[in-house]
């Protein structure tokens, strides 16, 4: 795939990623955690962010496109790294599995930049 087509595809995929939810400053935590109720022996409460496999797919695809060769890396590497860093910074709103993979993809990009 020519670098221009790779850049266009990567930009289209980057549009599919969630936008940063904003700064976390100003959050006030209660002094004691709210009690959780048990119903039928199961704990109710916040289970954390939902797992979104499409996000993981897009992250992997843009990373693979970026590190495929040196020309693609020079064209879209920085864009991909910035997008993945945005996701990592929003860790409180991202499923832990997606967050772990995002960090792995950042490390792959770092390795590719060190190899150049």
HULINDA-V100999 format. One line per field, one symbol per residue. ss: DSSP state (H for helix, E for strand, L for the rest). phi: phi as a letter, one per 30 degrees, with the letter a starting at -180 (. if undefined). psi: psi as a letter, one per 40 degrees, with the letter a starting at -180 (. if undefined). A space follows every 10 residues. Layout:
BEGIN
ss: ???
phi: ???
psi: ???
END
This chain:
BEGIN
ss: LLHHHHHHHH HHHHLLLLLL LLLLLLLLLL LLLLLLLEEL LEELLLLLLL LLHHHHHHHH HHHHHHHLLH HHHHHHHHHH HHHHHHHHHL HHHLLHHHHH HHHHHHHHHH HHHHHL
phi: .deddddddd dddddddddd djdcdjdccd dbdddcccbh icdcldcjdd dbdddddddd ddddddcead dddddbeddd dddddddddc edcceddddd dddddddddd dddddd
psi: hidddddddd dddddeiiih eiieiehhii diiiiiihhf eihiaheaii hhdddddddd ddddddedid dddddedddd dddddddddf ddehiddddd dddddddddd dddde.
END
